[in-house]
Amino acid sequence: MYHRKKSVNAALNGFVDDVIKILKRDGIEPQVATSKDYQKVTDSRSDLQETTDETVLNLLDQKVREPRRLVFYPGALFEATVNTEDYSQSQPMIMLDVPSKEDLVNERPLNLLAAPAQDGAVDQTIDFRNLPSEELLLSKNWKKVTVDLSGERLVTRSNVSACRKQYTLRHVGASTVSEHGP
């Protein structure tokens, strides 16, 4: 647990780096979804322009729930960052089928399984070295869901409006990382 959002983002970036390193060490090539971040002058008629301005990226890190990077691999645990018809914000989800690089480039929706809404302790029921089958999870009331990219949700500060385009997910803690693999 961290007191400041900046510390949370630093820990999340470290987590993503560690997961990538462990997966590559084990011969697994993870897929990484990197956000597209946009900005414009507030109240202007101009279109949003993609940005790499660190000040704007830091603003987005503070104001939106979606991170700059998401790493996808079999067994990755996420929580939803939005409410939809099919799932609620913070509802745990697991990825069994990893999207291809082409899926990510073309911004195709992701297929995940969402835990039953009343289940809280997902990480205690999943063994990441021996993943449950989709059939087993469905029999335990998990539900197939589709996750899309975030919509245009503008945040504003100092005459700058910005938004982040990223899948509406965030990683669940470091419970999926160990020195023996995910």
Backbone as JSON, one array per atom type, in Angstrom:
{
  "sequence": "MYHRKKSVNAALNGFVDDVIKILKRDGIEPQVATSKDYQKVTDSRSDLQETTDETVLNLLDQKVREPRRLVFYPGALFEATVNTEDYSQSQPMIMLDVPSKEDLVNERPLNLLAAPAQDGAVDQTIDFRNLPSEELLLSKNWKKVTVDLSGERLVTRSNVSACRKQYTLRHVGASTVSEHGP",
  "N": [[0.84, -1.17, 0.0], [0.53, 2.19, -0.81], [0.98, 5.62, -0.04], [0.94, 7.79, -1.79], [-0.06, 8.54, -5.16], [1.97, 8.71, -7.05], [3.95, 7.01, -6.01], [2.59, 4.6, -6.21], [2.37, 4.36, -9.0], [5.09, 4.18, -9.66], [5.71, 1.75, -8.4], [4.02, 0.08, -9.88], [5.14, 0.31, -12.46], [7.63, -0.86, -11.92], [6.76, -3.43, -11.29], [5.68, -4.27, -13.79], [8.04, -4.22, -15.34], [9.51, -6.2, -13.96], [7.89, -8.5, -14.35], [8.04, -8.77, -17.16], [10.79, -9.26, -17.43], [11.07, -11.71, -16.02], [9.35, -13.39, -17.5], [10.62, -13.35, -20.04], [13.06, -14.47, -19.33], [12.21, -17.02, -18.83], [11.67, -17.84, -21.36], [9.35, -16.95, -22.53], [7.57, -14.82, -24.57], [6.18, -11.92, -23.74], [3.17, -10.01, -24.38], [2.82, -6.56, -24.78], [0.82, -3.84, -24.03], [0.96, -0.59, -24.83], [0.03, 2.59, -23.76], [-1.7, 5.15, -25.63], [-1.28, 8.47, -25.55], [-2.82, 11.64, -25.39], [-3.09, 15.18, -26.1], [-4.35, 18.58, -25.91], [-4.86, 22.12, -26.27], [-6.83, 23.46, -23.77], [-10.28, 24.17, -24.26], [-9.89, 24.77, -26.93], [-10.46, 24.47, -30.46], [-9.02, 22.63, -31.71], [-7.86, 19.36, -32.69], [-7.19, 16.51, -30.62], [-3.79, 15.73, -30.04], [-1.3, 13.25, -30.34], [0.95, 12.7, -27.63], [4.15, 12.89, -26.0], [5.0, 14.29, -23.94], [6.35, 14.59, -20.84], [5.27, 15.91, -18.62], [2.54, 16.0, -19.21], [2.04, 13.25, -19.39], [2.55, 12.51, -16.74], [0.46, 13.9, -15.49], [-1.71, 12.46, -16.51], [-1.09, 9.95, -15.41], [-1.65, 10.51, -12.75], [-4.39, 11.1, -12.77], [-5.98, 9.22, -14.19], [-7.1, 5.8, -14.17], [-6.03, 3.79, -15.75], [-2.94, 2.31, -16.61], [0.26, 3.28, -18.11], [1.47, 1.08, -19.34], [0.52, -2.27, -19.99], [1.05, -5.64, -19.32], [0.66, -8.68, -20.96], [0.02, -12.08, -20.43], [-0.36, -15.66, -20.08], [-2.49, -16.26, -17.39], [-2.31, -13.78, -16.24], [-3.42, -11.41, -13.9], [-5.97, -9.02, -13.54], [-7.73, -5.96, -12.74], [-10.83, -4.44, -13.41], [-11.23, -1.14, -14.71], [-13.43, 0.33, -15.17], [-17.06, 0.53, -15.12], [-19.28, -1.7, -16.69], [-21.92, -3.28, -18.61], [-21.31, -5.94, -18.3], [-19.36, -6.26, -16.29], [-17.91, -4.94, -13.24], [-16.27, -1.99, -11.96], [-13.08, -2.53, -10.58], [-13.49, -5.26, -10.42], [-12.12, -8.48, -10.3], [-10.18, -10.06, -12.89], [-9.04, -12.62, -15.12], [-6.54, -13.5, -17.49], [-6.49, -15.88, -19.88], [-6.17, -16.46, -22.58], [-3.83, -15.04, -24.56], [-3.56, -11.99, -26.28], [-2.57, -11.43, -29.71], [0.28, -9.7, -31.15], [-0.62, -8.37, -33.39], [-3.35, -8.15, -32.77], [-3.2, -6.25, -30.72], [-2.0, -4.05, -32.02], [-4.01, -3.44, -33.81], [-5.92, -2.71, -32.05], [-7.89, -4.43, -31.02], [-10.63, -5.8, -29.12], [-10.14, -7.39, -25.9], [-10.26, -10.73, -24.64], [-11.3, -11.97, -21.63], [-11.72, -13.59, -18.43], [-14.05, -12.91, -15.95], [-14.17, -12.74, -12.45], [-16.65, -14.08, -10.2], [-18.91, -11.62, -9.01], [-19.16, -11.44, -6.21], [-16.87, -12.66, -5.23], [-13.82, -12.11, -3.61], [-11.18, -12.83, -2.95], [-9.38, -13.66, -5.16], [-6.69, -14.18, -5.84], [-5.96, -16.12, -4.01], [-7.1, -18.4, -4.9], [-6.07, -19.14, -7.33], [-3.59, -20.91, -8.96], [-0.75, -20.02, -10.39], [1.14, -21.49, -11.7], [-0.1, -23.67, -12.58], [-2.53, -23.29, -14.31], [-6.08, -22.86, -14.11], [-8.58, -24.4, -16.17], [-10.6, -22.88, -18.74], [-13.15, -23.99, -18.75], [-13.37, -24.99, -16.1], [-13.28, -22.59, -14.61], [-15.6, -21.32, -15.62], [-17.5, -23.11, -14.65], [-17.39, -22.43, -12.02], [-18.75, -20.13, -11.86], [-17.43, -17.96, -13.07], [-17.19, -15.52, -15.65], [-17.22, -15.08, -19.16], [-15.81, -12.23, -20.62], [-15.52, -9.2, -22.54], [-13.06, -6.8, -23.09], [-12.54, -3.46, -23.79], [-10.79, -0.63, -25.28], [-10.23, 2.4, -23.46], [-12.55, 5.13, -23.46], [-12.72, 8.54, -24.69], [-11.81, 10.33, -22.17], [-11.42, 13.28, -20.85], [-8.95, 14.97, -18.96], [-8.02, 17.88, -17.17], [-5.63, 20.45, -16.71], [-3.93, 23.43, -16.0], [-4.52, 24.78, -18.48], [-4.3, 22.7, -20.28], [-5.71, 19.95, -21.84], [-6.08, 16.48, -21.61], [-5.97, 12.99, -22.56], [-6.0, 9.42, -22.1], [-5.56, 6.56, -24.03], [-6.16, 3.34, -23.55], [-6.41, -0.13, -22.66], [-9.14, -0.93, -20.53], [-8.12, -1.76, -17.92], [-6.18, -2.66, -15.05], [-3.19, -3.88, -13.56], [-3.3, -6.39, -11.01], [-1.82, -6.06, -8.05], [1.37, -7.47, -6.89], [1.1, -10.14, -6.74], [1.28, -11.94, -8.77], [3.88, -12.35, -9.47], [6.89, -14.08, -9.08], [10.01, -15.51, -8.14], [10.07, -17.9, -9.36], [8.64, -17.82, -11.61], [5.66, -16.61, -13.35]],
  "CA": [[0.0, 0.0, 0.0], [1.28, 3.42, -0.92], [0.23, 6.82, 0.31], [0.85, 8.72, -2.92], [-0.28, 7.92, -6.46], [3.27, 8.62, -7.72], [4.58, 5.78, -5.52], [1.84, 3.48, -6.79], [2.77, 4.25, -10.41], [6.47, 3.69, -9.69], [5.64, 0.33, -8.08], [3.39, -0.6, -11.02], [6.15, 0.22, -13.53], [8.59, -1.87, -11.5], [6.07, -4.72, -11.43], [5.63, -4.62, -15.22], [9.42, -4.53, -15.74], [9.88, -7.49, -13.37], [7.15, -9.56, -15.03], [8.63, -8.92, -18.49], [12.11, -9.89, -17.27], [10.87, -13.11, -15.62], [8.78, -14.13, -18.64], [11.66, -13.52, -21.07], [14.04, -15.43, -18.79], [11.6, -18.34, -18.96], [11.44, -18.12, -22.78], [8.0, -16.54, -22.92], [7.54, -13.44, -25.08], [4.91, -11.3, -23.35], [2.63, -8.93, -25.21], [2.71, -5.34, -23.97], [-0.03, -2.78, -24.58], [1.41, 0.72, -24.38], [-1.05, 3.57, -23.96], [-1.53, 6.29, -26.52], [-1.68, 9.62, -24.76], [-3.15, 12.78, -26.26], [-3.31, 16.46, -25.45], [-4.71, 19.76, -26.7], [-5.1, 23.3, -25.45], [-8.2, 23.46, -23.26], [-11.25, 25.05, -24.93], [-9.56, 25.05, -28.33], [-11.18, 23.63, -31.43], [-8.04, 21.72, -32.31], [-7.98, 17.95, -32.37], [-6.18, 15.98, -29.72], [-2.56, 15.29, -30.69], [-0.54, 12.31, -29.52], [1.99, 13.4, -26.91], [5.11, 12.18, -25.15], [5.38, 15.3, -22.95], [6.36, 13.92, -19.54], [4.35, 16.61, -17.72], [1.19, 15.53, -19.54], [1.96, 11.84, -19.01], [2.44, 12.47, -15.28], [-0.91, 14.31, -15.19], [-2.58, 11.31, -16.79], [-0.79, 8.93, -14.4], [-2.31, 10.91, -11.5], [-5.83, 11.29, -12.88], [-6.71, 8.1, -14.77], [-6.78, 4.51, -13.53], [-5.31, 2.92, -16.67], [-1.5, 2.59, -16.62], [0.92, 3.46, -19.41], [1.76, -0.22, -19.94], [-0.08, -3.5, -19.47], [1.74, -6.81, -19.86], [-0.28, -9.78, -21.12], [0.59, -13.43, -20.44], [-1.35, -16.59, -19.51], [-2.59, -16.18, -15.94], [-2.22, -12.4, -15.75], [-4.59, -10.95, -13.16], [-6.27, -7.61, -13.7], [-9.01, -5.48, -12.25], [-11.47, -3.52, -14.34], [-11.15, 0.26, -14.3], [-14.72, 0.97, -15.49], [-18.26, -0.29, -15.01], [-19.99, -2.0, -17.93], [-23.03, -4.22, -18.41], [-20.8, -7.28, -18.0], [-18.47, -6.3, -15.13], [-17.84, -3.72, -12.43], [-14.95, -1.44, -11.65], [-12.31, -3.28, -9.59], [-13.79, -6.7, -10.46], [-10.95, -9.24, -10.76], [-10.26, -10.79, -14.16], [-7.84, -13.39, -15.47], [-6.3, -13.68, -18.92], [-6.02, -17.21, -20.26], [-5.76, -16.37, -23.98], [-3.05, -13.83, -24.75], [-3.76, -11.42, -27.62], [-1.37, -11.34, -30.55], [0.78, -8.35, -31.4], [-1.53, -7.8, -34.38], [-4.57, -7.76, -32.05], [-2.92, -5.02, -29.98], [-1.78, -2.97, -32.99], [-5.32, -3.11, -34.37], [-6.76, -2.3, -30.92], [-9.03, -5.33, -30.9], [-11.01, -6.08, -27.73], [-9.51, -8.52, -25.24], [-11.15, -11.71, -24.03], [-10.86, -12.37, -20.3], [-12.76, -14.18, -17.57], [-14.27, -12.1, -14.76], [-14.55, -13.48, -11.25], [-18.0, -13.74, -9.72], [-18.89, -10.31, -8.36], [-19.02, -11.54, -4.76], [-15.56, -13.22, -4.87], [-12.82, -11.09, -3.38], [-9.82, -13.34, -2.8], [-9.06, -14.43, -6.36], [-5.3, -14.63, -5.85], [-5.82, -17.29, -3.16], [-7.71, -19.57, -5.54], [-5.43, -19.38, -8.61], [-2.19, -21.34, -8.96], [-0.26, -19.52, -11.67], [2.0, -22.48, -12.37], [-1.01, -24.69, -13.07], [-3.74, -22.48, -14.51], [-7.34, -23.58, -14.29], [-9.13, -24.33, -17.53], [-11.75, -22.0, -18.91], [-14.33, -24.76, -18.34], [-13.43, -25.02, -14.65], [-13.66, -21.26, -14.13], [-17.0, -21.11, -15.96], [-18.3, -23.91, -13.73], [-17.36, -21.74, -10.72], [-19.48, -18.87, -12.08], [-16.7, -16.91, -13.74], [-17.94, -15.13, -16.84], [-16.44, -14.56, -20.29], [-16.07, -10.8, -20.86], [-14.7, -8.52, -23.54], [-12.56, -5.53, -22.56], [-12.17, -2.53, -24.86], [-9.98, 0.53, -24.93], [-10.96, 3.48, -22.78], [-13.09, 6.2, -24.29], [-12.05, 9.83, -24.53], [-12.13, 10.97, -20.9], [-10.46, 14.37, -20.73], [-8.55, 15.57, -17.69], [-7.52, 19.21, -17.49], [-4.82, 21.19, -15.75], [-3.09, 24.5, -16.56], [-4.86, 25.04, -19.88], [-4.03, 21.52, -21.1], [-6.64, 18.82, -21.7], [-5.38, 15.28, -22.05], [-6.65, 11.72, -22.33], [-5.2, 8.21, -22.32], [-6.22, 5.46, -24.72], [-5.56, 2.11, -23.04], [-7.41, -1.09, -22.24], [-9.7, -0.51, -19.25], [-7.62, -2.72, -16.96], [-4.91, -2.4, -14.37], [-2.67, -5.1, -12.94], [-3.58, -6.63, -9.59], [-0.66, -6.28, -7.19], [2.53, -8.25, -7.28], [0.84, -11.54, -6.41], [1.52, -12.81, -9.93], [5.3, -12.39, -9.77], [7.75, -14.76, -8.13], [11.27, -15.87, -8.78], [9.89, -19.19, -10.05], [7.8, -17.59, -12.78], [4.32, -16.11, -13.03]],
  "C": [[0.89, 1.25, 0.0], [0.38, 4.61, -0.62], [0.0, 7.73, -0.89], [0.71, 7.95, -4.24], [1.04, 7.74, -7.22], [4.0, 7.35, -7.3], [3.91, 4.54, -6.1], [2.26, 3.28, -8.24], [4.2, 3.75, -10.54], [6.5, 2.19, -9.4], [5.05, -0.47, -9.24], [4.37, -0.74, -12.17], [7.22, -0.81, -13.19], [8.03, -3.28, -11.64], [6.07, -5.17, -12.89], [7.02, -4.99, -15.71], [9.84, -5.91, -15.23], [9.18, -8.65, -14.07], [7.75, -9.82, -16.41], [9.97, -9.65, -18.39], [11.97, -11.37, -16.94], [10.33, -13.94, -16.79], [9.83, -14.38, -19.72], [12.71, -14.51, -20.61], [13.53, -16.85, -18.97], [11.24, -18.69, -20.41], [10.06, -17.76, -23.27], [8.06, -15.08, -23.37], [6.2, -12.82, -24.73], [4.45, -10.29, -24.39], [2.43, -7.72, -24.29], [1.85, -4.34, -24.72], [0.45, -1.46, -23.97], [0.33, 1.74, -24.72], [-0.67, 4.57, -25.05], [-2.1, 7.47, -25.75], [-1.79, 10.84, -25.65], [-3.33, 14.05, -25.43], [-3.76, 17.51, -26.45], [-4.83, 20.93, -25.73], [-6.57, 23.29, -25.05], [-9.04, 24.51, -23.97], [-10.87, 25.44, -26.35], [-10.37, 24.12, -29.22], [-10.25, 22.62, -32.09], [-8.32, 20.29, -31.88], [-6.92, 17.57, -31.35], [-5.0, 15.48, -30.54], [-1.83, 14.32, -29.76], [0.63, 13.06, -28.89], [2.92, 12.44, -26.18], [5.65, 13.14, -24.09], [5.24, 14.7, -21.55], [5.43, 14.61, -18.53], [2.91, 16.14, -17.95], [1.02, 14.07, -19.14], [1.83, 11.69, -17.5], [1.04, 12.89, -14.82], [-1.87, 13.14, -15.39], [-2.35, 10.19, -15.77], [-1.53, 9.23, -13.09], [-3.83, 10.84, -11.6], [-6.62, 10.12, -13.46], [-6.27, 6.8, -14.12], [-5.96, 3.59, -14.43], [-3.83, 3.31, -16.69], [-0.96, 2.8, -18.04], [1.15, 2.13, -20.11], [1.0, -1.32, -19.21], [0.68, -4.66, -20.11], [0.77, -7.99, -19.82], [0.47, -11.1, -21.23], [-0.45, -14.36, -19.83], [-1.33, -16.52, -17.98], [-2.48, -14.78, -15.38], [-3.53, -12.02, -15.08], [-4.74, -9.45, -13.32], [-7.49, -7.26, -12.87], [-9.53, -4.48, -13.26], [-11.36, -2.1, -13.8], [-12.44, 1.02, -14.6], [-15.85, -0.01, -15.18], [-18.85, -0.49, -16.4], [-21.19, -2.88, -17.6], [-22.54, -5.57, -17.89], [-19.92, -7.38, -16.76], [-18.42, -4.93, -14.46], [-16.4, -3.27, -12.23], [-14.35, -2.22, -10.47], [-12.62, -4.77, -9.55], [-12.56, -7.44, -10.99], [-11.22, -9.99, -12.07], [-8.95, -11.53, -14.38], [-7.77, -13.53, -16.98], [-5.76, -15.09, -19.14], [-5.49, -17.2, -21.69], [-5.1, -15.01, -24.22], [-3.3, -13.29, -26.16], [-2.45, -11.41, -28.4], [-0.92, -9.89, -30.67], [-0.13, -7.63, -32.39], [-2.85, -7.35, -33.73], [-4.36, -6.42, -31.34], [-2.72, -3.84, -30.92], [-3.11, -2.5, -33.55], [-6.36, -2.77, -33.3], [-8.04, -3.13, -30.8], [-9.36, -5.56, -29.43], [-10.31, -7.33, -27.22], [-10.58, -9.45, -24.68], [-10.54, -12.16, -22.71], [-12.01, -13.08, -19.61], [-12.84, -13.34, -16.31], [-14.74, -12.98, -13.61], [-15.99, -13.15, -10.88], [-17.92, -12.47, -8.87], [-18.67, -10.41, -6.85], [-17.67, -12.1, -4.32], [-14.56, -12.09, -4.71], [-11.41, -11.62, -3.44], [-9.42, -14.22, -3.97], [-7.65, -14.99, -6.3], [-5.07, -15.84, -4.95], [-6.36, -18.55, -3.83], [-7.04, -19.94, -6.86], [-3.98, -19.78, -8.4], [-1.63, -21.01, -10.34], [0.69, -20.47, -12.39], [1.16, -23.61, -12.97], [-2.38, -24.03, -13.23], [-4.98, -23.34, -14.65], [-7.81, -23.45, -15.74], [-10.28, -23.34, -17.55], [-13.01, -22.71, -18.42], [-14.47, -24.8, -16.82], [-13.87, -23.66, -14.09], [-15.13, -20.97, -14.43], [-17.92, -21.91, -15.02], [-18.35, -23.3, -12.33], [-17.94, -20.33, -10.84], [-18.63, -17.7, -12.54], [-17.44, -16.65, -15.05], [-16.99, -14.63, -17.91], [-16.82, -13.1, -20.51], [-15.13, -10.29, -21.94], [-14.33, -7.16, -22.98], [-12.05, -4.69, -23.73], [-11.2, -1.48, -24.35], [-10.85, 1.58, -24.26], [-11.46, 4.5, -23.8], [-12.32, 7.49, -24.02], [-12.55, 10.51, -23.26], [-11.07, 12.03, -20.64], [-10.21, 14.75, -19.27], [-7.86, 16.88, -18.03], [-6.72, 19.78, -16.34], [-4.0, 22.22, -16.53], [-3.28, 24.68, -18.06], [-4.51, 23.9, -20.83], [-5.1, 20.48, -20.79], [-5.96, 17.6, -22.31], [-6.26, 14.06, -21.81], [-5.7, 10.57, -22.67], [-6.08, 7.15, -22.98], [-5.47, 4.18, -24.33], [-6.7, 1.16, -22.7], [-7.85, -0.76, -20.81], [-9.41, -1.56, -18.17], [-6.44, -2.11, -16.2], [-4.5, -3.7, -13.7], [-3.08, -5.17, -11.48], [-2.26, -6.93, -8.93], [0.46, -7.11, -7.75], [2.34, -9.73, -7.01], [1.12, -12.48, -7.57], [3.0, -12.92, -10.28], [6.02, -13.16, -8.67], [9.03, -15.11, -8.86], [11.18, -17.2, -9.53], [9.0, -19.05, -11.27], [6.42, -17.14, -12.36], [3.35, -17.24, -12.74]]
}
